[in-house]
Amino acid sequence: MRIERLKGFIAEKELDGVVITSKPNLFYFTGSSPVLGGSLLVTPDDVIFLVPELEYEEAKETSRVPVDKFKKGSELYEKLREFGLRRLGIEGKTSYSAVQAYREKLGVEDFVVIDDVIRELRIVKTPEEIEVIKAACEIADMAMMAALEEISEGRREREIAAKMEYVMKMNGAEKPAFDTIIASGWRSALPHGIASDKRIEKGDLVVIDEGALYRHYHSDMTRTIVVGSPNGKQRDIYEAVLEAQKKGVETARPGMTAKELDTIVRDVIKEYGYGDYFIHSTGHGVGLEIHEWPRVSQLDETELKPGMVITIEPGIYIPKLGGVRIEDTILITENGAVRLTRTERELI
C-alpha cells in the first residue's frame, strides 16, 4: 500500500522515479533500518533497496522489498544510472551534495520534492503502529515512576536520568527517544534543560521530560514536581499548566485543526496571566520521529483525524524563578482523544 501510493505520485507528477534515503522513511517503506542507511528507489515498474555491503545480510532478513548491495558510492550511482532517471522525486532533507551528485552522475534534469505524499501517509498511524507507540508509552511511564521515586534533595540531575534510561532499556527500549531532560530550580525555566551535574535542592521545581524509543517508534511525556512543599507562586503556575493540559486532552477531537487546539490550550494560560511565558507550541506529532506532523501550533491548519498521535504539552517558564511543563502523548480517536502516557498529573 505504501509503495503503491508512491507509484501513484510518480504517475501523477510524471516522474521517472523516487529516491528515499532518510532513515525514518526507509524504515517506513521497507521495514528495514540499516545502520549505514541506504537508498530506496521506486519507479513505475521497479522497487529496489540499495544498501552498503556491510548491511546486506541484515537488510535481506528485514526488508519487505527486494534488496541489492554496493561496495562504494560509485557502484551505487552505477546501479541507479540504469533506470534513466531524468525527472526524480526526492525528500526535502536531501543534501545539496546528493542533489549535485544526482545531476552529475545520473543525468537528472529536474527534481520534485515528495514530502507532501510521505506526510499524508505517515501522519495517520496504522493499528500496528499505534500498538507499538502504546508500548513505547508504557515504557516511558515506567521510567517516569522510577524518576519520581529517585528524585530527592542532593541528587544530581544526571543520576536521575541514568536511572530512567536504565529502566527504559530493561523494559525493552532501544534507547531514550531523546536526551532526557531533568531540569531543577532555575534550570526548570529552560524548555530544553538536558540533565546536568546540578544537585537538586529543597524547594526546587523539577521538570522531567522523557520518552522511550521502542521498535523504531517514540513516546514523549513530561511531569513537574516540587522537592518539598510548593510555595504559592509555584502552585499557581502548576495549576495553570495542569488546567490547560487537561483541557487540551479533553477537547482534542477529529475535525478540529491543530491551530484550533493550540488556541484552546494557549487561552487557558493567558487567562491565568502567563501568556507571555508560554513560549513554544502546544504539541507535535509523534511516531518514527520524536517531532513530526502535525505541529500543534498557530502555524499549522492540519485537520486532526483518527489515528493521529500527538502531544499536548503546555508550559510556563519564568527566568530565575523556574518553570512547569506537563505533557502526554495522546491518540486521536473517532470520539475524541485518549492518553497513551498515564502517569498521574496531579503531582503538586
C-alpha positions as CSV (number, residue, x, y, z in Angstrom):
1,M,0.0,0.0,0.0
2,R,2.8,2.5,1.0
3,I,4.8,1.7,-2.1
4,E,1.7,1.8,-4.3
5,R,1.0,5.4,-3.0
6,L,4.4,6.4,-4.1
7,K,3.9,4.9,-7.5
8,G,0.6,6.8,-7.8
9,F,2.5,10.0,-7.0
10,I,5.2,9.1,-9.6
11,A,2.4,8.7,-12.2
12,E,0.7,11.9,-11.2
13,K,3.8,14.0,-11.4
14,E,5.2,12.1,-14.4
15,L,8.4,11.2,-12.6
16,D,11.0,8.6,-13.7
17,G,11.3,7.5,-10.1
18,V,11.7,8.5,-6.4
19,V,14.8,8.0,-4.2
20,I,14.4,7.9,-0.5
21,T,17.4,8.0,1.9
22,S,16.3,9.3,5.3
23,K,16.3,6.5,7.9
24,P,12.7,7.0,9.3
25,N,11.3,6.9,5.7
26,L,13.5,3.9,4.8
27,F,12.1,2.0,7.7
28,Y,8.5,3.2,6.9
29,F,8.6,1.9,3.3
30,T,10.9,-1.2,3.7
31,G,10.7,-2.3,7.3
32,S,14.5,-2.3,7.5
33,S,16.8,0.3,9.1
34,P,20.5,-0.3,8.2
35,V,23.0,1.4,10.5
36,L,24.7,2.9,7.5
37,G,21.5,3.7,5.7
38,G,20.8,3.1,2.0
39,S,18.8,4.3,-1.0
40,L,15.3,3.1,-1.8
41,L,14.4,3.5,-5.5
42,V,10.8,3.4,-6.6
43,T,10.0,3.7,-10.3
44,P,6.8,3.0,-12.2
45,D,7.9,-0.6,-12.7
46,D,10.6,-1.4,-10.1
47,V,11.4,-1.2,-6.4
48,I,14.9,-1.8,-5.2
49,F,16.6,-1.1,-1.8
50,L,20.3,-0.5,-2.3
51,V,22.4,-0.9,0.8
52,P,26.1,-0.9,1.6
53,E,27.6,-4.4,1.5
54,L,28.1,-4.4,5.3
55,E,24.3,-4.1,5.8
56,Y,23.3,-6.5,3.1
57,E,22.6,-9.7,5.2
58,E,20.5,-7.9,7.8
59,A,18.6,-5.9,5.2
60,K,17.8,-9.1,3.3
61,E,16.2,-10.5,6.5
62,T,14.2,-7.5,7.4
63,S,13.2,-5.7,4.2
64,R,9.7,-6.0,2.7
65,V,11.1,-5.1,-0.7
66,P,13.9,-6.5,-2.9
67,V,17.5,-5.7,-1.7
68,D,20.7,-5.2,-3.6
69,K,24.2,-4.2,-2.3
70,F,27.0,-1.9,-3.3
71,K,30.6,-1.7,-2.2
72,K,31.3,2.0,-2.7
73,G,29.5,5.1,-3.8
74,S,30.5,4.8,-7.4
75,E,28.8,1.4,-7.6
76,L,25.6,2.8,-6.1
77,Y,25.4,5.5,-8.8
78,E,26.2,2.9,-11.5
79,K,23.2,0.9,-10.4
80,L,20.9,3.9,-10.2
81,R,22.1,5.1,-13.6
82,E,20.5,2.0,-15.2
83,F,17.0,3.4,-14.6
84,G,17.3,6.5,-16.7
85,L,16.3,9.0,-14.0
86,R,15.8,12.4,-15.7
87,R,12.9,13.6,-13.6
88,L,13.4,12.5,-10.0
89,G,11.4,12.7,-6.7
90,I,13.5,13.4,-3.6
91,E,13.0,14.2,0.1
92,G,13.2,17.8,1.2
93,K,16.0,16.7,3.6
94,T,18.2,15.5,0.7
95,S,21.6,17.2,0.9
96,Y,22.9,19.7,-1.6
97,S,25.8,17.4,-2.3
98,A,23.5,14.5,-3.1
99,V,21.4,16.6,-5.5
100,Q,24.6,17.6,-7.3
101,A,25.7,14.0,-7.5
102,Y,22.3,13.0,-9.0
103,R,22.8,15.7,-11.6
104,E,26.3,14.9,-12.5
105,K,26.4,11.2,-12.1
106,L,22.9,10.2,-13.1
107,G,22.0,13.0,-15.5
108,V,18.9,14.1,-13.5
109,E,17.5,17.2,-15.0
110,D,14.5,18.0,-12.8
111,F,13.7,17.4,-9.1
112,V,10.3,17.2,-7.3
113,V,10.1,17.2,-3.5
114,I,7.9,14.3,-2.3
115,D,7.5,15.3,1.3
116,D,3.7,16.0,0.9
117,V,2.8,12.5,-0.1
118,I,5.0,11.0,2.6
119,R,3.5,13.3,5.2
120,E,0.0,12.2,4.2
121,L,0.9,8.6,4.6
122,R,2.8,8.9,7.9
123,I,0.6,11.4,9.7
124,V,-2.2,8.8,10.3
125,K,-0.9,5.8,12.1
126,T,-1.9,2.2,11.3
127,P,-3.3,0.0,14.1
128,E,0.0,-1.8,14.1
129,E,1.9,1.4,14.5
130,I,-0.4,2.5,17.3
131,E,0.2,-0.7,19.3
132,V,4.0,-0.1,19.1
133,I,3.6,3.5,20.2
134,K,1.4,2.4,23.1
135,A,4.2,0.0,24.2
136,A,6.7,2.9,24.0
137,C,4.4,5.0,26.2
138,E,4.1,2.2,28.7
139,I,7.9,2.1,29.0
140,A,8.0,5.9,29.4
141,D,5.5,5.6,32.3
142,M,7.8,3.0,34.0
143,A,10.8,5.4,33.6
144,M,8.8,8.3,35.0
145,M,7.7,6.3,38.0
146,A,11.4,5.5,38.6
147,A,12.3,9.2,38.4
148,L,9.5,10.2,40.9
149,E,10.9,7.6,43.4
150,E,14.5,8.7,42.9
151,I,14.3,12.5,43.0
152,S,15.3,13.9,46.3
153,E,17.4,16.8,47.8
154,G,21.1,16.4,47.0
155,R,20.7,14.1,44.0
156,R,22.3,15.1,40.7
157,E,20.1,15.6,37.7
158,R,22.2,13.2,35.7
159,E,21.8,10.4,38.3
160,I,18.0,10.6,37.9
161,A,18.3,10.5,34.1
162,A,20.7,7.5,34.2
163,K,18.2,5.5,36.4
164,M,15.4,6.3,34.0
165,E,17.3,5.3,31.0
166,Y,18.3,2.0,32.7
167,V,14.6,1.3,33.4
168,M,13.7,2.0,29.8
169,K,16.3,-0.4,28.4
170,M,15.5,-3.1,31.0
171,N,11.9,-2.9,29.8
172,G,12.6,-3.3,26.1
173,A,13.5,0.2,24.8
174,E,16.3,0.5,22.3
175,K,17.3,3.8,24.0
176,P,15.8,7.1,25.2
177,A,13.7,8.8,22.5
178,F,15.9,12.0,23.1
179,D,18.3,13.3,25.6
180,T,16.5,13.1,28.9
181,I,15.5,16.4,30.5
182,I,15.9,16.8,34.2
183,A,15.8,20.5,34.9
184,S,15.7,21.6,38.6
185,G,15.5,25.0,40.3
186,W,16.3,27.9,38.0
187,R,17.0,25.4,35.2
188,S,13.4,24.3,35.1
189,A,12.7,27.6,33.2
190,L,14.8,26.1,30.3
191,P,12.5,24.3,27.9
192,H,15.4,22.0,26.8
193,G,17.2,21.7,30.1
194,I,19.0,18.4,29.5
195,A,20.1,16.7,32.7
196,S,23.2,18.3,34.2
197,D,25.5,17.9,37.2
198,K,23.4,20.3,39.2
199,R,22.3,18.9,42.5
200,I,18.5,19.1,43.3
201,E,17.7,21.4,46.2
202,K,14.8,21.6,48.6
203,G,12.1,23.8,47.1
204,D,13.1,23.2,43.5
205,L,10.7,22.8,40.7
206,V,11.9,19.8,38.7
207,V,10.8,19.3,35.1
208,I,11.2,15.7,33.9
209,D,10.8,15.3,30.1
210,E,11.5,11.8,28.7
211,G,10.4,9.2,26.2
212,A,11.4,5.7,25.0
213,L,12.4,4.5,21.5
214,Y,10.8,1.1,21.0
215,R,10.9,-0.8,17.8
216,H,11.7,2.4,15.9
217,Y,8.7,4.4,17.4
218,H,8.9,7.1,20.0
219,S,7.0,8.2,23.1
220,D,7.1,11.6,24.9
221,M,5.9,12.8,28.3
222,T,6.7,15.5,30.9
223,R,5.9,15.8,34.5
224,T,6.9,18.5,37.0
225,I,7.2,18.2,40.8
226,V,8.5,20.3,43.7
227,V,11.0,18.9,46.2
228,G,9.3,19.6,49.5
229,S,6.3,21.9,49.7
230,P,5.4,24.3,46.9
231,N,5.1,28.0,47.5
232,G,2.1,30.0,46.3
233,K,3.7,31.1,43.0
234,Q,4.8,27.5,42.2
235,R,1.3,26.2,42.9
236,D,-0.4,28.9,40.8
237,I,1.9,28.2,37.8
238,Y,1.3,24.5,38.2
239,E,-2.5,24.8,38.3
240,A,-2.5,27.0,35.2
241,V,-0.4,24.4,33.2
242,L,-2.4,21.5,34.5
243,E,-5.8,23.1,33.6
244,A,-4.5,23.9,30.2
245,Q,-3.1,20.5,29.6
246,K,-6.2,18.7,30.8
247,K,-8.4,21.0,28.6
248,G,-6.3,20.2,25.6
249,V,-6.6,16.4,26.1
250,E,-10.4,16.7,26.8
251,T,-11.2,18.9,23.8
252,A,-8.9,17.3,21.1
253,R,-11.1,15.6,18.5
254,P,-11.3,14.8,14.8
255,G,-12.3,17.7,12.6
256,M,-10.7,20.5,14.5
257,T,-7.4,21.9,13.3
258,A,-4.1,21.8,15.1
259,K,-4.2,25.6,15.3
260,E,-7.6,25.5,17.0
261,L,-6.3,23.0,19.6
262,D,-3.3,25.2,20.2
263,T,-5.6,28.2,20.7
264,I,-7.8,26.4,23.3
265,V,-4.7,25.4,25.4
266,R,-3.0,28.8,25.0
267,D,-6.1,30.7,26.0
268,V,-6.1,28.9,29.4
269,I,-2.6,30.0,30.1
270,K,-3.5,33.6,29.1
271,E,-6.5,33.7,31.4
272,Y,-4.1,32.9,34.3
273,G,-1.9,35.9,33.2
274,Y,1.1,33.9,32.0
275,G,0.6,34.1,28.2
276,D,4.0,35.7,27.7
277,Y,5.7,32.8,29.4
278,F,4.2,30.0,27.2
279,I,6.9,30.3,24.6
280,H,6.5,27.2,22.4
281,S,3.8,25.3,20.6
282,T,1.2,23.2,22.4
283,G,2.5,20.0,20.8
284,H,3.6,17.9,17.9
285,G,3.1,14.6,16.1
286,V,5.0,11.5,17.4
287,G,6.0,8.4,15.5
288,L,9.1,7.3,13.7
289,E,10.5,10.7,14.7
290,I,10.1,12.4,18.1
291,H,8.9,15.6,16.3
292,E,6.8,15.0,13.2
293,W,3.5,16.1,11.7
294,P,1.3,17.8,12.6
295,R,2.6,20.7,14.6
296,V,0.0,21.7,17.2
297,S,0.7,25.4,16.8
298,Q,-0.7,28.7,15.4
299,L,1.2,27.9,12.1
300,D,-0.5,24.5,11.4
301,E,-4.0,24.3,9.9
302,T,-3.9,20.5,9.6
303,E,-7.2,18.8,10.4
304,L,-6.9,16.3,13.1
305,K,-8.0,12.8,12.1
306,P,-8.5,9.4,13.9
307,G,-5.2,7.6,14.1
308,M,-3.0,10.7,14.6
309,V,-0.7,10.6,17.6
310,I,0.3,14.0,19.1
311,T,1.5,15.5,22.3
312,I,-0.3,18.1,24.5
313,E,2.5,19.9,26.4
314,P,1.8,23.5,27.7
315,G,4.4,25.1,29.8
316,I,5.2,28.3,31.7
317,Y,8.8,29.4,32.0
318,I,9.8,32.3,34.2
319,P,13.5,33.1,34.2
320,K,15.3,32.7,37.6
321,L,12.0,31.6,39.2
322,G,11.5,28.3,37.4
323,G,9.2,26.5,35.0
324,V,6.4,23.9,34.8
325,R,5.5,21.7,31.8
326,I,3.0,18.8,31.7
327,E,2.9,16.6,28.6
328,D,1.1,13.5,27.4
329,T,1.3,11.6,24.2
330,I,-2.3,11.2,23.0
331,L,-4.2,9.3,20.3
332,I,-6.9,11.0,18.3
333,T,-9.9,8.6,18.0
334,E,-13.3,8.8,16.4
335,N,-14.8,10.0,19.7
336,G,-12.1,12.4,20.9
337,A,-8.7,11.6,22.4
338,V,-7.1,9.1,24.8
339,R,-3.9,9.5,26.8
340,L,-1.3,6.9,26.0
341,T,1.1,8.1,28.8
342,R,-0.8,7.6,32.0
343,T,1.4,8.7,34.9
344,E,-0.5,10.8,37.4
345,R,-0.5,14.5,36.6
346,E,-1.6,16.0,39.9
347,L,1.8,15.9,41.5
348,I,1.7,19.3,43.3
